[in-house]
Amino acid sequence: MGEVIIEKMKLNKKFKINIDVKTYMMIIALIGIWGIFTFATGGSFLSPRNISNLFRQSVFTSVLAIGMVLVIIMGEIDLSVGSLVGLAGGIVAICDVWLELNPVLSILITLLVGALLGLWNGWWVAYKRVPSFIVTLGGYLIFRGVLVGITNGTTIGPMSNTFRYLGKGYVSPFVGLAISLVVAIYLVYYQRKTRKKKLAYGFDVLPAKFEFAKKALTILGIVIFVFVMNAYRGISVSILLLLFLAAIFFYITKNTVFGRHIYAIGGNEEAAQLSGIKIKKTMLMVFLLNGLLAAIGGILLTSRLNAASVAAGNMAELDAIASCVIGGASLSGGVGSVIGAIIGAVVMASLDNGMSLLNTPMFWQSIVKGLVLIAAVWADVSMKK
């Protein structure tokens, strides 16, 4: 009864609700991009097969963007991600093809190497106070050089069946529907729980009808996504892995003390230090997680290509940074989100995919992506003003 009274009181006052404007703007922009390419390609862009391929193509950049957005929120940068992706792919291919190790052991070794190299970057930045731009630029050269050295400059493949399934496999339509049902139930439960908690502490909440509409749209989006995926071959294994990682890091950034500390450091490092936040340890952990996610990205890329090469992951760090910025992250730190970074990666993949369907020359693709990046940064600066 008390909650009902509180809610009615909230409905009778002027609301001051915080909305992630940048994320919603990017969703609208993404829908606009899809509409343009659908019209230009005569509808083939929105075919189930192409949408499935589009999301599979965006998985690699999305995984890197999740790690990169943590670094950017903290006010730092990592230019070594692409080289670390290539090195991780080379290591997992060596373990699988040359040494013929168990796939699980190969993955664990690769993840360990990625975490250690992330620690290497973080140690220099956090404890030796070397600018992250310089440290990771050095890592960009070092990791690529190590990759060429351990692979002798050769392409290593083909990968075993486990990795091919990881990179190109699909789950059955029934499994996809079951997973979507579980996710929908959890999201409804999470939104309801969050609403009750806000009401208990006297925070502003959306009116009940808008909250219901938000839940309905969320469930509708999940249902449409699953049916489109099932119309082709089902949900890709790599997409499920991305959704799992996104859920974990969304929770970390929004519901843990560690996540709050990342935002605090990026917003004002001096104030964060005076408030008792352990800056060095937090920086070290963020770079470790970024290295771990880069290793996962390397495994996924190698699995999808069915081979590792010295050119793998080349310039991938730029796509990851662009995805974060397009998704609303600020290069000055303190602003950004995991969901926004993933949306930015889907935007980048949509531009690549749509222009490829239109047989657009490669140089035009680079020009368009560069212009979109500049426009995203300009929008960020304009909103701050």
Disulfide bonds with the S-S distance in Angstrom:
none
